[in-house]
Amino acid sequence: MLAIASTASQASVDLFTISTRPNVTQQILVEQPNSPIANLILFSGGKGKIKLDSGKYINNKNFLVRSRQLFIDNNFITILIDAPSDK
């Protein structure tokens, strides 16, 4: 698990890398506000590759990925799921 800095107001941010099968990993970014009311799992669509470990997801053109701060500001935990590393 790798904790990364957040631009979100009062949200904790965790990046998880999970081994899904031999030589393949998948990354999941969890941003959690102080008083969460629900979880939202956000898929970017298309090929699903949002490069969570590079930080480039911050300026992603996908509406859900780009708007996740709005959800966090309204006390939703956002969970971004990247494409598997072999895709």
Backbone torsions as a table, in degrees:
resi	resn	phi	psi	omega
1	MET	NA	138.7	179.6
2	LEU	-126.8	124.1	176.1
3	ALA	-91.5	133.0	179.6
4	ILE	-122.3	158.7	-178.3
5	ALA	-67.7	148.3	-176.7
6	SER	-119.8	140.7	171.4
7	THR	-90.5	-6.2	-179.8
8	ALA	-70.9	145.1	178.5
9	SER	-75.4	116.7	174.5
10	GLN	57.3	32.3	178.3
11	ALA	-111.3	138.9	172.8
12	SER	-87.4	145.1	-176.3
13	VAL	-128.0	127.3	178.2
14	ASP	-131.5	134.6	175.5
15	LEU	-110.5	120.7	-179.7
16	PHE	-109.5	138.3	172.9
17	THR	-116.4	121.2	-174.6
18	ILE	-116.5	132.7	173.2
19	SER	-78.8	119.4	-176.4
20	THR	-100.7	-27.4	174.8
21	ARG	-163.4	172.9	-176.0
22	PRO	-52.8	127.1	176.9
23	ASN	64.0	18.4	179.4
24	VAL	-131.3	134.0	176.1
25	THR	-124.6	164.7	175.8
26	GLN	-138.5	137.9	-178.7
27	GLN	-106.3	144.3	179.8
28	ILE	-133.7	128.3	177.9
29	LEU	-107.5	125.1	-179.6
30	VAL	-116.8	122.0	176.6
31	GLU	-116.6	119.8	-171.8
32	GLN	-122.5	121.3	175.1
33	PRO	-74.1	172.2	-177.5
34	ASN	-64.0	-37.4	-176.9
35	SER	-126.9	71.2	-175.7
36	PRO	-67.5	146.7	178.0
37	ILE	-111.8	-19.8	-179.6
38	ALA	-167.0	166.4	176.2
39	ASN	-104.0	139.1	172.8
40	LEU	-121.9	121.4	176.7
41	ILE	-96.9	118.8	-174.1
42	LEU	-109.1	121.4	174.7
43	PHE	-107.2	134.5	-175.0
44	SER	-76.4	-16.8	-177.6
45	GLY	79.9	-177.2	-178.3
46	GLY	59.0	-133.7	178.2
47	LYS	-76.1	-16.2	176.2
48	GLY	79.4	1.0	-177.2
49	LYS	-85.0	110.1	179.9
50	ILE	-117.9	2.1	173.1
51	LYS	52.5	60.1	-177.3
52	LEU	-58.6	-36.1	-176.9
53	ASP	-73.7	-14.0	-178.7
54	SER	-92.8	-15.2	-176.5
55	GLY	82.6	-4.1	-178.9
56	LYS	-69.6	-16.5	179.7
57	TYR	-62.7	-22.2	-177.0
58	ILE	-58.6	-36.3	-179.6
59	ASN	-105.1	23.3	-178.8
60	ASN	-59.4	143.9	-178.6
61	LYS	-79.8	-14.6	-179.4
62	ASN	-68.0	134.9	-176.6
63	PHE	-58.1	-47.9	-177.1
64	LEU	-65.0	-42.9	-179.6
65	VAL	-66.7	-45.6	-178.1
66	ARG	-66.7	-31.8	-174.2
67	SER	-96.4	8.4	-174.1
68	ARG	-59.9	-29.3	179.3
69	GLN	-63.1	-32.9	176.5
70	LEU	-62.3	-39.6	177.8
71	PHE	-67.7	-43.8	179.7
72	ILE	-61.4	-42.7	179.4
73	ASP	-61.6	-22.2	178.2
74	ASN	-103.5	23.1	172.3
75	ASN	70.1	31.2	172.9
76	PHE	-101.6	137.1	169.9
77	ILE	-76.4	129.4	175.6
78	THR	-106.1	138.1	-179.5
79	ILE	-126.3	110.0	177.8
80	LEU	-96.6	131.0	-179.2
81	ILE	-114.7	119.7	-179.8
82	ASP	-84.3	163.9	175.6
83	ALA	-69.2	153.6	176.0
84	PRO	-58.0	153.1	-175.7
85	SER	-63.5	-19.7	179.4
86	ASP	-91.3	8.6	179.9
87	LYS	-109.0	NA	NA
